[in-house]
Amino acid sequence: MLDVRKIRLILELRELGINDSKVLSAIEKIPREKFVPINFKNQAYDNIALPIAENQTISQPFVVAKMTQLLDINKTHKVLEIGTGSGYQTSILSLLCRRVYSIERIKSLLTEAENIFLDLKLTNIVTKYADGNLGWKEQIPFDRIIFTAATSNIPDIFFKHIDNDGIIVCPVVNQNKQSLVKYKKIDNKITKDVYDDVVFVPNLKGVQ
């Protein structure tokens, strides 16, 4: 039986323009309360970002849904995620594609997320503890790439990571403002579309 709070969230996402039924279904199926600290469980289905460990956040459900919708994923796709974080976005992606490859630079966050994936029996997620800015060259090519931290410049290597017709969705910093940007590779040329203003933690180098 669906939680009333979850129903309310799905209706709110529809009103905000999330019209991909597969994305909404994935958000219905993945229990967001598993990814938030115990003292925030009662806010798990509010349409807000929440703090998690290591001064990181779990994104607002609308932003997760919007980024996922912009990726235009299908069940044959191989997806790269830069920044596992809580693992919530990873889990949503896992229901929509063939396999998710997710990189996290903070070991404790990755361990926690991996435990949740096991608990939820999500078997098509492959994780890596590393600096996400270096990409995942051994697994090239990808159909889709998503960044879950804000960057001013996507390293060029990522445009080589995607196949033709590949898509990258990323929060991009420009003049102290962050916006969602969708890049698409068509005939080896990159198109760019800018969407909603967002607030993400910065994309940092190295590991911790």
N, C-alpha and C positions, 0 to 999 in steps of 0.2 A: 504493500500500500504506500502510495506516495505521501511524503511529508507535506503538510500544508505550506510550510515555508518554502519548500522546493518548488511547489506549483506556482506560488507567488513570484518566485525568482524567474521561472521559465516565462511566465506571462510578461514580466517586466522586460526581459531580454527581447521578446517578440516586439514589444512596443518600441524598443530602442533600435529596431532594424535587423535583429538576428533572425533571418528567415530560412536558414538552411536546417531542414528537419533533422538531418544526421548529426549536426553539431548540437542542436537542442537535446536530442536523444542521448548523446554522449554525456552532456552535462547532467541530465536526469539520472543516468546510471552510475556516475562516479560520485561516491560519498565525500563531499568537500570537508566534512567534519573530521575526517581521518588525517587531514593535512594541516590542521590548525592546532595551536597549543590549547591545552585543556581549558584554560581560562577564557578562551574565545569561542568555545564550541557553540555557545548559544547565538553567535553571530555568523556561523558558517554559511548560512544562506542569505545573508544580507549582501546587497550588491556593492560591497566595499572591499578594498585591499586590507589585509590584516598582517600584523607583524609575526614573523617566525624567528627561529634561532639565528644567531650570527648577524644580527642587524639587517636581515633580509626580510622580504615580504612575500606573501601569496597574493597574486594579482586579483583585482576586482573581477568577478565573474563576467561582466560585460566585456572587459578587455581580453580575457581568455577566449571568449566566444568570438569576438570580432577578429582577433588574430587568426584563430582557427578557420573561420569562414573565409578570410582573405587568402588563406593557403590553398583553398579549393582542393582538398585531399580526396583521393579515392583509395579503395582497398588494395590496389596494386602498388601504391607508392611507398618509397623508402624515404624516411624523413630524418633530418638531422636537427637536434635541438641544442642550442648553445646556452647552457644554464639550466640544470635540472631543478635547482631550488627545492621547493617543497615536494615536487614530483606531481603536482596537480595537473599542470598543463601537459606534462608527459603522458599522464594517464588518459586524459581526454584524447590526445593524439593516437594513443595505442588502440583505441576502439575504432578508429577511422582509417587506418593505413595498414600496410603489410608489416612494417617494422619501424620502430623508432630507435635511433641512436642518439643518446643523450650524454652530454659532457658537463661535468660540474667541477669547479675549482676548489670548493670547500668540502673537505673529506667528511666531516660530521653530518653535513646536510645530505650528502650522497648516500651515506650509510642508512640514515633515517628513511630517505625516499625508497631505497632498495627494499627495506623491510616492508614498507607499505605495498610496493608492487607485488611482493611475495604473498602478502596477506590477501590482496585483491585478485590473486592468480592471473596477473597480467604477464603473459609469457613472451610477448613479442617486443620487449624493451631490452636494449643492450646499453649498458652504462660504461662510462669511462671517467676516471679521476684524472683531470688534466686541465691545462690552460685552453679554454675553448677557442681563443683567438688563433690557435694553430690549426684548427679544423680537425678533420678525421680522414687523412689522406688514404689510409688503407681501405676505406669503405667507399671511396668515390666510384661512380657518380651517385648523387642524391636527386630525388625528384623535387623535394621541398626542404627548405631550411628556415628555422625560426630562431630568433634571438629573444631571450627573455630578460635582457639587461640593455640599457641604453648606450649607444655608441655614436660618436660623431662621424666616424668613417668605418665602413665595413671593409676589412682587409680584402684585397683583390683576389686572394686565394679562394674565397667563397664563391665567386662568380665562375671559377673553374671547377668548383665542387658540384655544380648543378648541370643537369642535362639540358638540351634544348627544350623549350617550353617549361623549364624549371622556374620555381618561384621562391623568393626570399622575402620574409616579413620580419621587420625589425623596428624597434623604437629608435629613432634617430634624433640626436641633439643638434639643433640649429639655432644660434643666437639665444642661448639659454632656455630654449623651449624644446620639448620633446613631442614628436609626432610619429604616428604609425606610418611606415613607408613600405610599399609593396614593390619589389623589383621583379621583373619577368624577363627571362632570356628567350628572345625570338630571333632565329637565324643568326645566333651569336652576337646579337645586339641587345643591350639592356634598356628596358623601359622602366619608368618610375612613376608611381602614383602615391600621393600623400593623403592620409586620412586623419583620424581623430587625434587630438592632443592627449597625451598620456603622461604618467609619472612612473618611471622605473628606477631601480637602483642602477648605478653606473656599471658598465662592463669593464672589469679590471683584468689586468694581466697577472700571470703567475698562479700559484696554488697556495692554499693554506690548510 
